Amino acid sequence: MAELDSRIDYAPTHEMNGIKYRRGHVLPFGGTMVPNGVNFSIYSSAATACTLVLFKKNEDIPYTEIEFPQEFRIGNVYSMIVFDLDYENLEYGYRMDGPFDPVEGHRFDKNKILSDPYAKAIGGRDTWLGDPKWDSPFPFRSKLVFEDFDWEEDKPLEIPTEDLIIYEMHVRSFTRHSSSGVKNKGTFAGTREKIQYFKELGVNCIELMPIYEFDEWEHSKKHPDTGELLINYWGYSTLNFFAPKAGYAATGKYGMQVDELKTLIKELHKNGIEVFLDVVFNHTAEGDHRGPSISFKGIDNKTYYMLTPEGYYYNFSGTGNTLNCNHPVVRNMVLDCLRYWASEYHIDGFRFDLAAILGRAQDGSPLNNPPLLESLAYDPILAKCKLIAEAWDAGGLYQVGSFPCYGRWAEWNGKYRDTIRKFLKGEEALVGELSQRVQGSPDMYLSRGATAGINFITCHDGFTLYDLFAYDYKHNDANGENNNDGGNDNDSWNCGWEGETSDPGINYLRHKQIKNALTILMVSQGVPMILAGDEMGNTQYGNNNAYCHDSELSWLNWDLLKSNSDLFYFAKHVISLRHAHPVLRNKYHFQNRDYKGSGYPDISFHGVNAWNADWSDSSRVFAFMLDGNHAKNGFLTDDFIYVAMNMYWDGLPFELPMLPEGKSWHVSVNTEMPPMQDFYPVSQELKIENQHSFIVGPRSIIVLIGK
Amino acid sequence: MSFKIKSEVADSVAKITLEGSLDSASAPLFQEEIQKVAGQSPKDMVLFVSELEFMASAGLRMIVFAKQKLGPNVQIFLVKPQDLIIETLQMTGFIHSVHIVDKYPA
């Protein structure tokens, strides 16, 4: 049998200036290693000619350019195999010829060298904030990657969604601070050094803020007053959907970012931790008609972007352009991309930034049955991946509770965030809504179950949990936008003083409020998500939109673990409490009845009087009891759990519901108590003397275990 | 420094000495040597790399290739790798696939 590399379809038919090539394979798109060479394939619906441009690594001048012969084009796809290339030192791009006619949607310019939308790695930003080379004719350079990583036995973990505890983090912020104690600060390798920390805390899923290649220099500027360099730090502006950010890899300078990230994922999986990616398919880094032509704009503007009838860019993302996600070609690119990350990187789930855009038609109108969302939901390769939508966009489409789900999609539950924040700050008339939120929001997700909602109180966008109780107002002056950026609807409360204070009473209350928040999050049905650092009282000093700060404002200060050790130990406890009690982790909603014949309904509601919740507008108290006989929707048996929340400013006696004969109430959590006395470890809970009544302190929460 | 490689198998131990820079140009030569020694079913593979100055991605993959070619029971030793090589192995995680030693046998 002939060797694969001696087959005639892997032998050159053309030669130019010593470069040998032949007709290629139209699929897959991108640059793919084949025997003896590389197959290049690219789509453009309206280009009249296409030229492959080959560079040696880091060189400004290409060493060769090969125009695709017309016979190498099938349909709208140009493909070519080029032989004897140095895979590691090759960088490539394309020139596209065609009309420059913006009104018709075309912006071809054969003078520009464009990045491959399907490139698996991008050169040019190999190290974080490296030389931006503003004058380079080809700043973002497509590269090849080896796809032979040794995964051994690894595969995505497929942890049941209801059992997840998600930890949202920024790769660089997490370990960049001098206190992080890791060798490779601010990188994938650095995150790998913190795996034991994730395990100690108890989270079983990390959600990485964007790690697709982006340009941290995009829209960079100096702060007009302080001179501080402000950059695209968060990275919600994609250059390429298939390439991991080289600047997040300690080995990015060697082009080994793919290996470093895969090793991180493999090690996390070994430790029982899933990996979600925060993906940004709503727009790209090319901006509007004034923005640069990096890739999509010059390759096929009309296909990749939503355009107005005049040829301008719809701006549903708030960033200048909107990816045309429901165009069949773009839809396939998104599918290809997610399949690639799920199969090649073993990613466990995806959170879609401004996902409501993915449900818009090509003219921007909302679709009843968005093909992209349906395709993702039914895709065979993504079948076990968790799909999570940020169910709104900057164009005013708000779909929390109504995002097209196809039985698959979950949502960031923004209403959960708002309700819990308002209740914690002591607002009235929230008990009814609160009862829905802690049940997994059946009012919003009746037919979708409790796992349709990702519960969170804080995320990267907005105040940290500490700042939520230290600031009434945002303090974004450091962003250089005259404090006009960032939301004003924070539902925060400074507990009596704006910002840092030495007042022990205020600081005590702030810590208590953080513990109250973490407790509610961990005893709510649905999937909890914690913002990295909230477990140790991280502050951004009142900045609720730190998107541009590569500084200590963003970097997690690990010294807080010591100074706020009470918060960390408390967070660990409530996380372990959730893991220990399956009755807190139901997949489907409660039925508000006793379907197990235990004598108790699966969930019951209480107030200062047992079995008599105060639903009135003036109420700031709420209690509920879970009957462990109905754990995991009746398939498991657990203890009884009673949670009483008192957001009134005085302590109140709560009458406790009576337990079955032989069981008694034990304290697991009491946030009114001093640090380290405010919880009892799982299975070591303190039996209370008075089994009929418990005084819940002012603005405090208790969790009792009935066993 | 140009790439140099030599190999031998003695007493069921494959010994390969690498010098220079192991990159996409030189990796095929390393692969050839791995295939050559694998045919003699060694129990250990020892890479003498004190004179190896750089290992690119293609070089790293040859370690994975050797591991897969030789099977899980064959241990791979790197004798006296330079700091840059160790650092690269650590950052990418390939360090878990090999044993770093000062001499072989210990």
Boltz contact constraints between the chains, C-beta under 6 A:
constraints:
  - contact:
      token1: [A, 86]
      token2: [B, 24]
      max_distance: 6.0
  - contact:
      token1: [A, 87]
      token2: [B, 24]
      max_distance: 6.0
  - contact:
      token1: [A, 88]
      token2: [B, 24]
      max_distance: 6.0
  - contact:
      token1: [A, 88]
      token2: [B, 56]
      max_distance: 6.0
  - contact:
      token1: [A, 88]
      token2: [B, 57]
      max_distance: 6.0
  - contact:
      token1: [A, 88]
      token2: [B, 58]
      max_distance: 6.0
  - contact:
      token1: [A, 146]
      token2: [B, 61]
      max_distance: 6.0
  - contact:
      token1: [A, 148]
      token2: [B, 61]
      max_distance: 6.0
  - contact:
      token1: [A, 150]
      token2: [B, 64]
      max_distance: 6.0
  - contact:
      token1: [A, 184]
      token2: [B, 91]
      max_distance: 6.0
  - contact:
      token1: [A, 189]
      token2: [B, 91]
      max_distance: 6.0
  - contact:
      token1: [A, 250]
      token2: [B, 91]
      max_distance: 6.0
  - contact:
      token1: [A, 251]
      token2: [B, 91]
      max_distance: 6.0
  - contact:
      token1: [A, 251]
      token2: [B, 92]
      max_distance: 6.0
  - contact:
      token1: [A, 255]
      token2: [B, 57]
      max_distance: 6.0
  - contact:
      token1: [A, 256]
      token2: [B, 57]
      max_distance: 6.0
  - contact:
      token1: [A, 256]
      token2: [B, 92]
      max_distance: 6.0
  - contact:
      token1: [A, 259]
      token2: [B, 92]
      max_distance: 6.0
  - contact:
      token1: [A, 260]
      token2: [B, 91]
      max_distance: 6.0
  - contact:
      token1: [A, 260]
      token2: [B, 92]
      max_distance: 6.0
  - contact:
      token1: [A, 263]
      token2: [B, 92]
      max_distance: 6.0
  - contact:
      token1: [A, 263]
      token2: [B, 93]
      max_distance: 6.0
